[in-house]
Amino acid sequence: MMKKISIFICIVSIFLVGCGAKDKAVQKVMEEIDSIGTVRLSDKDTIEQALNHYSQLTDRQKEAVENYVELMEAQDKLKELEEKAKLEEQARIADAVTVEFISHYQEAGEEIILNQDNIMSAEASVIQTSHGTTDYSVQVQFDEEGTQKFKEATEVLIGEVITIVCDGTVVSAPVVYDVIENGVVMISGFASLEEAENLAAMLRQRNLELQ
């Protein structure tokens, strides 16, 4: 009888030790979550560490993490801060760069045709050419007023060049071969998709003039 009792006590002891180990793992994760507090960009490592430790818990242990919702909220807040920081950096870069659209007339002076208010969108894209090469470009879409103004301008500019100058460097200098009636302008010749995306971001954010 005493032998059975000893075995039973031993089994209970092992069970309790096991539970204790699980409780410590849960407690560690909860403490990591509590340590986050007000979420800042500098908390990224702490949040990722808590998420990693949480993922290593058993399903029963995960159920015992009482502040799991706070971890999810911290993760969402971090993503929001990262996106905000990305947009601010794009704006900072845009503010530091001068972009101009300049049309060159042979027999006429320069004039402002349209500005940023007429730009509805500017998106970078990848185009596979008929020669099997890859071309990176930016598609600019003007609004109704800009479409009309650009149509009238290209009627005058047949055979002339429009240069797009970025911070003193010509990034594109297309010749106007046809009247552009749909308000869509393709700027091509970029070395990479990232380069095209950077210009697209600047076109969306800066007050530009087409001269």
Phi, psi and chi 1 to 4 in degrees:
 res  aa     phi    psi   chi1   chi2   chi3   chi4
   1 MET       -  -42.6 -177.5   65.8  178.5      -
   2 MET   -63.8  -34.5  -69.0  -64.6  -64.5      -
   3 LYS   -65.5  -40.8 -174.5  176.6 -179.3  179.8
   4 LYS   -64.9  -40.1  -69.8 -177.3  177.7  179.5
   5 ILE   -63.4  -41.3  -66.8  175.3      -      -
   6 SER   -63.3  -42.7  -62.2      -      -      -
   7 ILE   -63.7  -41.9  -66.9  174.1      -      -
   8 PHE   -62.7  -43.6  175.8   75.2      -      -
   9 ILE   -63.7  -38.8  -67.8  174.3      -      -
  10 CYS   -63.6  -43.8 -177.7      -      -      -
  11 ILE   -63.7  -43.6  -67.1  173.6      -      -
  12 VAL   -62.2  -40.0  170.5      -      -      -
  13 SER   -63.1  -44.1  -62.2      -      -      -
  14 ILE   -62.2  -41.4  -66.9  173.8      -      -
  15 PHE   -61.6  -43.4  175.3   75.7      -      -
  16 LEU   -67.4  -38.1  -69.3  175.1      -      -
  17 VAL   -63.1  -42.3  169.9      -      -      -
  18 GLY   -61.0  -44.6      -      -      -      -
  19 CYS   -62.2  -38.3  -71.1      -      -      -
  20 GLY   -62.6  -40.6      -      -      -      -
  21 ALA   -63.1  -42.2      -      -      -      -
  22 LYS   -64.3  -42.2  -69.0 -179.1  179.7  179.1
  23 ASP   -62.0  -38.0  -71.6  -18.5      -      -
  24 LYS   -65.4  -39.6  -72.1 -179.5 -179.3  179.0
  25 ALA   -64.2  -43.2      -      -      -      -
  26 VAL   -63.9  -43.9  169.7      -      -      -
  27 GLN   -62.2  -39.1 -173.1   63.4   33.2      -
  28 LYS   -62.1  -44.8  179.8  179.8  179.9 -179.9
  29 VAL   -63.8  -43.5  171.9      -      -      -
  30 MET   -62.8  -38.7  -68.5 -179.1   64.8      -
  31 GLU   -67.1  -37.9  -70.7  174.4   -5.2      -
  32 GLU   -64.1  -39.9  -72.1  176.1  -19.3      -
  33 ILE   -66.5  -43.5  -63.8  173.1      -      -
  34 ASP   -62.7  -28.9  -73.0  -23.2      -      -
  35 SER   -75.2  -13.9   69.3      -      -      -
  36 ILE   -67.4  -48.5  -63.3  171.8      -      -
  37 GLY    62.5 -139.1      -      -      -      -
  38 THR   -69.2  121.8  -58.8      -      -      -
  39 VAL   -72.2  129.8  179.3      -      -      -
  40 ARG  -128.9  164.9  -60.0  179.1  177.5   84.8
  41 LEU   -59.5  -31.0  -73.5  173.0      -      -
  42 SER   -70.0  -10.3   57.8      -      -      -
  43 ASP   -87.5    4.4  -65.7  -43.1      -      -
  44 LYS   -55.4  -47.7 -178.9  175.9 -177.8  177.7
  45 ASP   -62.8  -40.3  -70.2  -17.9      -      -
  46 THR   -64.9  -43.0  -58.4      -      -      -
  47 ILE   -66.0  -44.5  -66.5  173.1      -      -
  48 GLU   -64.0  -36.8  -70.5 -177.7  -13.3      -
  49 GLN   -65.8  -42.8  178.2  175.2  -78.4      -
  50 ALA   -64.3  -41.2      -      -      -      -
  51 LEU   -63.3  -40.0  -74.0  166.6      -      -
  52 ASN   -66.2  -44.6 -179.0   50.9      -      -
  53 HIS   -67.1  -36.2  -71.1  162.6      -      -
  54 TYR   -64.2  -40.3  176.3   81.5      -      -
  55 SER   -65.4  -21.1   68.1      -      -      -
  56 GLN   -85.7   -8.2  -64.0  175.1   14.1      -
  57 LEU   -76.1  158.7  -61.5  177.7      -      -
  58 THR   -76.3  166.1   65.2      -      -      -
  59 ASP   -58.1  -39.7  -69.7  -18.6      -      -
  60 ARG   -66.7  -39.6  179.3  171.5  -66.7 -178.5
  61 GLN   -66.3  -40.2  -74.2  176.3  -44.9      -
  62 LYS   -59.6  -38.6  -70.7  177.4  179.2  177.9
  63 GLU   -63.9  -24.0  -68.3  176.6   -2.3      -
  64 ALA   -86.1   -8.5      -      -      -      -
  65 VAL   -78.3   99.3  178.2      -      -      -
  66 GLU   -71.3  -24.2  -60.7  173.9   -5.2      -
  67 ASN  -107.2   28.8   53.5   -3.4      -      -
  68 TYR   -59.1  -38.9  171.9   72.2      -      -
  69 VAL   -59.0  -38.2  173.2      -      -      -
  70 GLU   -64.3  -34.4  -64.8  176.0   17.0      -
  71 LEU   -65.6  -42.9  177.8   58.7      -      -
  72 MET   -65.0  -39.6  -66.7  -63.4   96.3      -
  73 GLU   -66.2  -37.5  -68.9  176.1  -13.7      -
  74 ALA   -65.7  -39.6      -      -      -      -
  75 GLN   -63.7  -44.1 -176.1 -177.6   35.5      -
  76 ASP   -63.7  -41.2  -69.1  -19.3      -      -
  77 LYS   -65.9  -38.4 -177.3   61.7  177.4  179.1
  78 LEU   -62.9  -43.6  178.1   62.6      -      -
  79 LYS   -61.4  -40.1  -70.1  179.9  179.6  178.4
  80 GLU   -63.6  -43.0  179.1 -176.1  -33.7      -
  81 LEU   -66.9  -37.8  -68.4  174.5      -      -
  82 GLU   -66.0  -41.0  -71.7  177.7  -28.0      -
  83 GLU   -65.6  -41.0 -177.6   62.3   25.0      -
  84 LYS   -63.0  -43.0 -179.5  179.3  179.0 -178.8
  85 ALA   -63.5  -37.5      -      -      -      -
  86 LYS   -64.5  -44.7  179.6 -179.7  178.0 -179.2
  87 LEU   -65.3  -38.9  -67.6  174.8      -      -
  88 GLU   -65.3  -37.3  -71.1  176.2  -12.4      -
  89 GLU   -67.4  -40.6  176.8   63.5   11.5      -
  90 GLN   -61.8  -40.8  -71.6  179.0  -16.9      -
  91 ALA   -66.3  -39.1      -      -      -      -
  92 ARG   -63.4  -43.5 -175.4 -168.7   67.5   77.2
  93 ILE   -63.7  -42.4  -66.8  174.0      -      -
  94 ALA   -63.0  -39.8      -      -      -      -
  95 ASP   -67.4  -24.2  -73.8  -20.0      -      -
  96 ALA   -88.7   -6.2      -      -      -      -
  97 VAL  -119.6  137.7  177.1      -      -      -
  98 THR   -98.7  125.8  -60.6      -      -      -
  99 VAL  -120.7  131.3 -179.7      -      -      -
 100 GLU  -135.2  143.1  -65.1  176.8  -48.1      -
 101 PHE  -106.0  119.2  -77.3   59.4      -      -
 102 ILE  -126.0  122.0  -54.8  174.0      -      -
 103 SER   -98.4  142.4   62.1      -      -      -
 104 HIS  -114.1  116.6  -62.7  -84.8      -      -
 105 TYR   -96.8  147.2  -64.2   77.4      -      -
 106 GLN   -81.4  -36.4  -70.3 -177.3  -15.1      -
 107 GLU  -127.5   12.4  -60.5  178.0   -3.6      -
 108 ALA  -134.1  158.8      -      -      -      -
 109 GLY   -79.3  172.5      -      -      -      -
 110 GLU   -85.1  149.1  -63.0  178.5   -9.3      -
 111 GLU  -150.1  153.1   63.5  176.9   -5.8      -
 112 ILE   -76.4  124.7  -63.8  174.6      -      -
 113 ILE   -96.2  -49.9  -62.0  173.2      -      -
 114 LEU  -156.8  166.1   46.3   82.7      -      -
 115 ASN  -129.3 -168.8   55.9   36.6      -      -
 116 GLN   -57.8  -30.2  178.0   68.2   16.1      -
 117 ASP   -61.9  -22.2  -66.9  -24.6      -      -
 118 ASN   -91.4   -4.8  -62.1  119.5      -      -
 119 ILE   -91.9  114.3  -63.4  178.4      -      -
 120 MET   -83.9  -37.7  -67.5 -179.1   62.5      -
 121 SER  -157.9  159.3   65.4      -      -      -
 122 ALA  -148.7  112.8      -      -      -      -
 123 GLU  -128.5  137.0  -58.9  -65.6  -23.4      -
 124 ALA   -81.6  149.7      -      -      -      -
 125 SER  -150.5  162.9   61.9      -      -      -
 126 VAL  -113.0  128.8  179.7      -      -      -
 127 ILE  -122.5  128.7  -60.7  174.6      -      -
 128 GLN   -90.2  117.0  -61.3  -61.9  -33.7      -
 129 THR   -79.0  167.8   69.1      -      -      -
 130 SER   -67.1  -15.7   57.9      -      -      -
 131 HIS   -90.9    3.8  -58.8  -70.0      -      -
 132 GLY    84.1    9.1      -      -      -      -
 133 THR   -98.4  167.7   59.3      -      -      -
 134 THR  -107.8  131.5  -59.4      -      -      -
 135 ASP  -121.1  131.5 -174.8   22.0      -      -
 136 TYR  -102.3  131.8  -55.2  100.5      -      -
 137 SER  -142.9  170.1   63.0      -      -      -
 138 VAL  -124.4  125.5  174.2      -      -      -
 139 GLN  -100.5  121.4  177.7  174.6  -65.5      -
 140 VAL  -107.7  129.8  179.5      -      -      -
 141 GLN  -113.9  123.3  173.2   70.3   60.7      -
 142 PHE   -92.3  159.3  -59.6  124.4      -      -
 143 ASP   -78.2 -174.6   61.0   11.2      -      -
 144 GLU   -60.4  -44.7 -175.3  176.6   -9.4      -
 145 GLU   -65.7  -44.6  179.1 -174.9   19.2      -
 146 GLY   -64.5  -36.4      -      -      -      -
 147 THR   -60.9  -43.3  -63.3      -      -      -
 148 GLN   -66.9  -43.6  179.9   60.9   31.1      -
 149 LYS   -64.3  -41.1  -71.3 -178.9  177.7  179.7
 150 PHE   -69.4  -34.9 -160.3   71.9      -      -
 151 LYS   -61.0  -47.1  173.6  179.1  176.5  -67.9
 152 GLU   -64.4  -37.0  -66.5  172.1   -3.4      -
 153 ALA   -68.5  -43.3      -      -      -      -
 154 THR   -70.3  -22.0   53.0      -      -      -
 155 GLU   -64.2  -33.6  -73.1  174.6  -18.2      -
 156 VAL   -84.6  -29.0  177.8      -      -      -
 157 LEU   -93.6   13.8  -70.6  170.8      -      -
 158 ILE   -56.2  125.0  -64.1  -65.7      -      -
 159 GLY    86.3   -4.6      -      -      -      -
 160 GLU   -99.3  169.6  -55.6  -67.7  -14.9      -
 161 VAL  -108.6  139.6  174.2      -      -      -
 162 ILE  -114.5  118.5  -65.1 -180.0      -      -
 163 THR  -100.3  138.0   56.3      -      -      -
 164 ILE  -106.3  113.0  -65.1   88.0      -      -
 165 VAL  -106.2  122.4 -177.7      -      -      -
 166 CYS  -114.4  110.2  179.6      -      -      -
 167 ASP    53.1   43.3 -155.2   21.3      -      -
 168 GLY    85.9   -4.0      -      -      -      -
 169 THR  -112.0  130.9  -59.2      -      -      -
 170 VAL   -74.7  115.9  176.5      -      -      -
 171 VAL   -94.6  -19.1  -63.5      -      -      -
 172 SER  -162.7  143.9 -176.6      -      -      -
 173 ALA  -142.4   69.2      -      -      -      -
 174 PRO   -75.5  147.2   29.8  -36.2      -      -
 175 VAL   -91.4  137.4  175.8      -      -      -
 176 VAL   -81.3  110.0  179.1      -      -      -
 177 TYR   -97.6  -27.8  -68.8  107.4      -      -
 178 ASP  -137.9  161.9  -61.3  -63.5      -      -
 179 VAL   -72.8  128.1  176.0      -      -      -
 180 ILE   -96.5  107.6  -60.0  176.3      -      -
 181 GLU   -99.5  -20.1  -59.6 -178.8   -8.7      -
 182 ASN   -91.8    0.8   60.8   -1.2      -      -
 183 GLY    73.3   17.7      -      -      -      -
 184 VAL  -113.7  125.1  176.8      -      -      -
 185 VAL  -119.2  129.7  178.5      -      -      -
 186 MET  -103.6  120.4  -66.5  -63.7  -66.8      -
 187 ILE  -105.2  116.0  -54.7  170.5      -      -
 188 SER  -120.0  179.9   59.2      -      -      -
 189 GLY    97.4   15.1      -      -      -      -
 190 PHE   -80.5  151.0  -61.8   97.0      -      -
 191 ALA   -77.9  -23.3      -      -      -      -
 192 SER  -153.8  165.5   66.2      -      -      -
 193 LEU   -66.5  -36.4  179.1   59.1      -      -
 194 GLU   -61.2  -40.4 -179.3 -179.9    5.5      -
 195 GLU   -63.4  -41.6 -174.2  177.9  -53.8      -
 196 ALA   -66.6  -40.6      -      -      -      -
 197 GLU   -64.9  -35.8  -72.1  176.6  -23.1      -
 198 ASN   -64.3  -43.5  -73.3  -21.6      -      -
 199 LEU   -66.4  -41.0  179.3   60.3      -      -
 200 ALA   -59.3  -41.2      -      -      -      -
 201 ALA   -63.6  -40.5      -      -      -      -
 202 MET   -67.9  -38.5  -73.1 -175.1  -73.8      -
 203 LEU   -63.9  -32.4  -71.5  172.2      -      -
 204 ARG   -77.7  -23.8  -69.5 -168.2  -63.8  -94.0
 205 GLN  -108.5  -27.6  -65.8  179.3   41.5      -
 206 ARG   -94.2  157.9  -73.3 -170.8   60.3   81.3
 207 ASN   -84.0  108.0  -71.2  -35.4      -      -
 208 LEU  -107.9  157.6  -52.0  179.0      -      -
 209 GLU  -125.2  136.7  -70.8 -174.3   -9.2      -
 210 LEU  -103.6  114.2  178.7   59.5      -      -
 211 GLN  -109.7      -  -63.4 -175.1  -34.6      -
